[in-house]
Amino acid sequence: MARSQVIADSPKSTQVLELLTAKELEALLKIDVKTIYSYVQRGLIPYVRIESNVRFPKHQIIEWIEDRNYKPRSIHKS
């Protein structure tokens, strides 16, 4: 299950940051853990390093996916 942290942006607002493990990200993306770690080494995917552990902020992963989403242009016939 994803780990959550509460991050205070200001005294009045808080934001929950879900951190995923590589195994959890594997299930989400349907990509092998070895490929995920390869992406980390190549700097292709957002991640956080906590000592020797690598975690993936879920909101950044979702944005990363959206940025790579192919949207074909509509074809208008005359």
Summary of the structure (lengths in Angstrom):
residues: 78
radius of gyration: 16.3
end to end distance: 51.8
largest distance: 59.5
contacts: 157
relative contact order: 0.16
helix: 36%
strand: 27%
